[in-house]
């Protein structure tokens, strides 16, 4: 996924009210408020003084012309904080066959309603055995403070994420394939696990989903100010 325009470098002052971030552009120096497209805790991704990158919109109706896209940690790890990018990266990876277990899917569609509660799934497709595949995409940006190669999901309590697992279990019970795809948008992370220490209920649902046959995959990405590229599959560990 290439950014449509060059990103603008800035320094983060603060993130607040969930959807706002005060930053200072580096060239030319200018203080402004940017939109923050991330509803999570953003632990380790929103520290004052971080170097960040912003996209710019020419839409005159927008209150905030800039959107916060990337952050660089103190150790130099690149992080995409715009969770909306995960679906695009996932779609490109599915089309390119980056994930062997999901290669050669046909009739890929995004944002389709499914299940008894008409929940929206991120991607659907048909596999080589003519089974429908339901794929829920999750963005992973939380790295362990002591072992940054360990990634966790979610970064805050998320009833919505647990509800998604229940819907996937329903699809699996009907004979379909059901998948959780963690798109890792933190360059230091090399493995993913359910964050039982943050959301024990979600971790419990992960175990139930895995027992029901729901599949779990994680996707490593290369992240830069010009593009986010899916690279390879990472290990996913179930909650203990």
Buried (B, 14 or more C-beta within 10 A) or exposed (E): BEBEEEBBBBBBBEBEEEBBBBBEBEEEEEEBBBBBBBEBBBBBBBBEEBBBBBBBEEEEEEEBBBBBBBBBBEEEBBBBBBBEBBBBBBBBBBEEEBBEEBEEBEEBEBEEEBBEEEBEBBBBBBBEEEEBBBBBBBBBBBBBEEEBEBBBBBBBBBEEBBBBBBBBBBBBEEEBBBBBBBBBBBBBBBBBBBBBEBBEBBBBBBBBBBEBBBBBBBBBBEBBBEEBBBEEBBEBEBBE
